[in-house]
Amino acid sequence: MKKFLLITSLLSTVLSAHICDLKNCSKLADSLITADSRGWYWNRYDRGSATLIKKYSERNGQEKFKVSFTFNGGRQGWAKIVLTRDGDFVCITYFNYPNTCRELRGSYKKSVQSNTKDGSEKTASIKIKYSGFTKWNGHHNYSLYKDGEYDGMIVYHKKGDDYNIFSSGVKHGQSVNGGYYLNINQLYTPQCGYARNIYSIDEAIKKAVSCIYNHSY
């Protein structure tokens, strides 16, 4: 990771129908459904069972693909997964709620590589670089770079014994705002919920950035 903090993302290269092939879409779906199934109440996903059925190209610039999978030891189901053209996860629809496209219920770490047009492997990366302290408002500023391009900022400032954390001007991720509570070692954002056992502001910043781009810690 050299001088920067590195967050690996698989989604930015699983973009268009000719890039997302059978293997990559199936592997991505398996990771997403595995993460989502951590929040299921009654059913249990059969890991590794997701298989690509069909790919779509949405008019609004989003990419969608459909997979079959099994759960509870062999019962059949399907899911449709929607991504932006930038590769960000949008929502997932299941066979038992075909009219509902929702966010994941579990955390998801994007760590799988996928193929580019020329067949080479590529991962998108987010780098965090401390860019200074603003004295008049007490803000500590971190610049975010996606694939080497400036993509906005993550900022924190101290409030009593705690810290406020928020994003600013992020182009390719969701906006995040929340707090890091040092006395209980927890980060909270409305976007991703609680992250526990956080023992430094640097760790809290990394988690908040993961929430921006991964929609989870």
Buried (B, 14 or more C-beta within 10 A) or exposed (E): EEEEBEBBBBBBBBBEBEBBBEEBBBBBBBBBBBBBBEEBEEEEBBBEBBBBBEBEEEEEEBBBBBBBBBBEEEEEBBBBBBBBBBBBBBBBBBEEEEEEBEEBEBBBBBEBBBBEEEEEEBBBBBBBBBEEEEEEEEBBBBBBBBBEEEBBBBBBBBEEEBBBBBBBEBEBBBBBBBBBBBEEBBBBBEBBEEBEEBEEBBBBBBBBBBBBBBBBB
